[in-house]
Amino acid sequence: MLASGNDAAVAIAGECGGMTAFVGKMNAKAAELGLTDTHFDNPNGLPSDTHYTTAHELAKITAAALRTRCSGRSSRQKAARSAGMR
């Protein structure tokens, strides 16, 4: 996984159509994944009264992310490096 960076999350959202559009895409993806106990208000996960999820749904989000070619490759490469492999 990548280190946390609230500023990076906001910057990425800004480059992907702006904060409102990006959060809308996050919520659309959550709906596409069938997540009913997740709602995003911001891209960085900072507290908000209507920003919520569950551990189970975070696991589903992680599983979906790991199925993507880029994300899975990055995670496997980091795991291999930390295991002493190159």
Secondary structure, DSSP 8 states (H G I E B T S, - for coil): -----HHHHHHHHHHTT-HHHHHHHHHHHHHHTT-SS-B-SSSS----TT-B--HHHHHHHHHHHHHSHHHHHHHHHHHHHHTT--
